[in-house]
């Protein structure tokens, strides 16, 4: 890009040779016909209408090095995902923290038949409430968890109600509303920026970039920094805490349920054994003993889980770190609370366990159940005569042998011992599992930070997720016929590359900290392709299921399209997400950061993302060595490494190199600045022109001309080729080239065949002339680049928000043309 020479401004050429014009016409007709076919057949498909809306389209014609023509269609679109995905995420978070059961229905097809799966999630508030009686300390912790969840539920429900009030056609949140309280989950200025390139001898090729304001919580502002700083501070305060995973919590709940069922059964069978012993019926006694043995062995097997031991050890470590006294139920309480201990089943045996935890303590408690059971079995065998009775002593004073004790009298001591051992082991196990459930609930709520930190993290994630899902759908729809790309999805996953133009000075440093955490959280998201019920756009909308930290995005496809997928995707293979973030500040605030502030966060972030990107590329090369584009990957990675290692201010070559690697591996490109209207516009238009230069032989003499055309707010008469509206698209066609005519390039004014009438006919009356002039003026006002339309939507004016002094600090290729800023 540094080798691109600047072209001179296009001049109006009023006269032109008729032969050149005829040849010009012959070259234009096939390209225009292709444009109409593309608009009708592709953009109006149900899948595209489910993802894109509010399209604005501009058409340019550029000259190549061999004096041929490129037809370039630039399209900027809104997306209904800006609203639908945040609403779905809010619903998921509300139900996750509440105590309700939520059913997500999804159709998953197999090779033999189609079946429906129903996934039920039981969530935290109810789980914590069902733990039973706890000591005052841990009951306070439980209260904190429930209060924390209830605050989030109330806030999210209010936000969801406000979003429900919005019109169904709401697809766009302007940059002026980025601080609105009820729109924090909605991404700012989210658009897809797409470019289709067509030449006379090749079909159209699409290039996509998702543009949106950097995901951040502007409502809470950045007085204390962004998420990265806030989370680091919070984690330092909670390093001594012990937390368990969601899977371990699920196991703990299953163990608690098993104990709650088996312990009463063991006690009931023990009472039944004592009752039967009064009948002196050996057969019935043996049956009762067998039933008791079976249930007790099942009880002991249930307790033989390493999670119980780990829970007790974690209790001891946490209690010792806080200098508190640990008890057999794993809860903190006052040793003098004997009355509470007697009244609470969960606190029985509180003072029976020494504070000095011994790892063999649990082994002895668990083994005592087996020992007492074996003793009871031995007594039963002796009563039935299968074992010799101990020799009875004869008393000379009595003159006769003492009376033999009854069966019940002999069975009572071992039964009591067994019950005591079962009760003690169950109390320890219940305490351990309750601790695991409570700690996991804390890890998912209180331990994640304050209510403000949690809301901030969820809002930032929602914005990043909406943009990433939009990019994935467009990438998937464009690659449905590429079998290697589909194989890449289910074997390695999809690369999602975010490009940030934020500075590391002032408020934007906090925005970048928010964005870094939001992008990293996307690594826990997966995609799954499903078969849609119908081909209607509303049935092709993506859907969220799962819980925070394990969200799955379901992507429905029409039946015919779904059947053509590889069997791995049809069977429900999850598609992993590999997010990376590269950031280079380009404005005047970054100049201040490099001279007076700190740009190390930017360097750290880029180095970390470079390592992650190389890891993805190596995995892709190992899995699919024959994938198209991998031949150039070593050179692209080497260029990226060289750019990362170069100590240079505003080193935008890092962004260019990362974008090249992303496109080589079929990744998703996303570009952001603070509000995605000014700096982002400079970046995406530059990227589009570089793609034309590198991949479609755009004439270097026309590079700067094309770049200015995509950014300008006023176009000369010589740039107008045609302007028309069709199928809901606002389309403007521009001619930015012409056959070479000496050192100065010029282009003839070409009237569109459908809309501009011969001037001679319009000059018949002065009224028609006035109408013609007004109509021409409207055309000129509308013939801006797509990004100028974005500025109009956000700010209500057709000027980029730059000043001449600010632009002096920008890299040259990121500066708009004269007259387009102010």
Secondary structure, 3 states (H helix, E strand, C coil): CCCCCCCCCCEEECCCCHHHHHHHHHHHHHHHHHHHHHHHHCCCCHHHHHHCEEEEEEEEEEEECCCCEEEEEEEEEECCHHHHHHHHHHHHHHHHHCCCEEEEEEEEECCCCEEEEEEEEECHHHHHHCCCCCCHHHHHHHHHHHHHHHHHHHHHHHHHHHHHCCCCCCCCCCHHHCCCHHHCCCCCCCEEEEEEEEECCEEEEEEEEEECCCCCCCCCCCCCCCHHHHHHHHHHHCCCCCCCCHHHHHHHHHHHHHHHHHHHHHHHHHHHHHHHHCCCCHHHHHHHHHHHHHHHHHHHHHHCCHHHHHHHHHHHHHHHHCCCCCCCCCCCCCCCCHHHHHHCHHHCCHHHCCCCCCHHHHHHHHHHHHHHHHHHHHHHHHHCCCCCCCCCCEECCCCEECCCCCHHHHHHHHHHHHHHHHHHHHHHHHHHHHHHHHHHHHHHCHHHCCHHHHHHHHHHHHHHHHHHHHHHHHHHHHCCCCHHHHHHHHHCCEEEEEEECCCCCCHHHHHHHHHHHHHHHHHHCEEEEEECCCCCHHHHCCEEECCCCCCEEEEEECHHHHHCCCHHHHCCCCEEEEEEEEECCCCHHHHHHHHCCCCHHHHHHHHHHHHHHHHHHHHHHHHCCCCCCHHHHHHHHHHHHHHHHCCCCCCCHHHHHHHHHHHHCCCEEEEECCCCCCHHHHHHHHHHHHHHHHHCCECHHHHHHHHHHHHCCCCCHHHEEEEEEECCEEEEEEECCCCCCCCCCEEECCCCCCCCCCHHHHCCCHHHHHHHHHHHHHHHHHCCCHHHHHHHHHHCCCCECCCHHHHCCCCHHHCCCCCCEC
